[in-house]
Structure formats: structure tokens, C-alpha cells
Amino acid sequence: QVLLVESGGGLVPSGGSLRLSCAASGSTFSINEMGWYREGPGRQRELVASITRRGYTTYSDSVKGRFTISGDNAKNTVYLQMDSLKPEDTADYFCHADWGRGHEGRDFWGQGTQVIVST
């Protein structure tokens, strides 16, 4: 089992910045990749950014150049630095962990943290 705890959400004006953190605990040695997803009003959950244990990163086109994902393997923590925030970034942000291999593989999710970008 893996427990993911997010922090760092809040209310920020358009153009501002926020930094989200996701701390993993439990059987973290089997985590292959961690990432951030978001659910905006009336929208499906979508990938924002992800990072592998080796540090390879992926970003959605909508956040490229504005958001940066990073990880600290020693602390089992992943960060999402969000700059130049736009109102359309308003969403609940969820931390995700891809865990295990093959038939034992599974997904773990955090409880979510809300980000509101005001106009």
C-alpha cells in the first residue's frame, strides 16, 4: 500500500504561482512513476505532468513552459511548480503513483488539493 498526501493548493490571482507537494509513504520502493492529474469544473480528469523514478518528465500541452514537475527520491516527494497560472488551471489536483509490475501493478491516488485561479 502507498499513501499519497498532497499539500499546497489555494487561491491565487491570474499570473501567480503555486507549488504543490505530494508526499508518498508505505511501499514506496515499488513506485515506478508519480504525477499530477486535475479535474476542472465540468471536465474529466486529465494528466498534467508526470515524472519517472529516473527523472524523465511528461507534460500536457496546456501546461508546457508554465509548470515544472520535480521529485526528491530520498523524501519520496513530488512537487509541481505552477507559474503563470490562468483561470482555466482552476481544478482539483490529484497526486498519482504508478506502482508495481504486471498483474500486481496498480494505481494509487491522493485525496486531492484545490487550486483556484481568480481573474
NORHU-V944921 format. One record per backbone hydrogen bond with DSSP energy under -1.0 kcal/mol. CO is the residue of the C=O (numbers start at 1). NH is the residue of the N-H. E is the energy in kcal/mol with one decimal. If there is no record, write none. Layout:
co = (CO:CO)
nh = (NH:NH)
e = (E:E)
This chain:
co = (1:3:5:7:10:12:13:16:18:20:21:22:23:25:26:27:28:30:32:33:34:35:36:36:37:38:39:40:46:48:49:50:51:52:56:58:60:60:63:63:66:68:70:72:76:77:78:79:80:81:82:85:86:87:91:92:93:94:95:96:97:98:98:99:101:102:106:108:113:114:115:116:118)
nh = (27:25:23:21:116:118:16:85:82:80:7:78:5:3:28:30:31:100:53:98:51:96:48:49:94:46:92:43:38:60:36:58:34:55:52:50:63:64:66:67:83:81:79:77:24:72:22:70:20:68:18:15:89:90:115:39:113:37:110:35:108:32:33:106:104:105:99:97:93:10:91:12:14)
e = (-2.9:-2.0:-2.5:-2.8:-2.7:-2.2:-2.3:-2.3:-3.4:-2.5:-2.0:-2.3:-2.1:-2.5:-2.1:-1.2:-1.9:-2.6:-1.9:-3.1:-3.2:-2.7:-3.2:-1.5:-3.1:-2.4:-2.3:-2.4:-2.3:-2.4:-3.1:-2.1:-2.6:-1.7:-2.3:-2.1:-1.5:-1.1:-2.4:-2.3:-2.0:-3.1:-3.1:-1.8:-3.1:-3.0:-2.1:-2.0:-2.6:-2.4:-2.1:-3.4:-2.3:-1.8:-2.8:-2.3:-2.2:-2.8:-2.2:-2.3:-2.1:-3.2:-1.2:-2.4:-1.8:-1.6:-2.6:-2.3:-3.2:-1.1:-1.9:-2.7:-1.9)
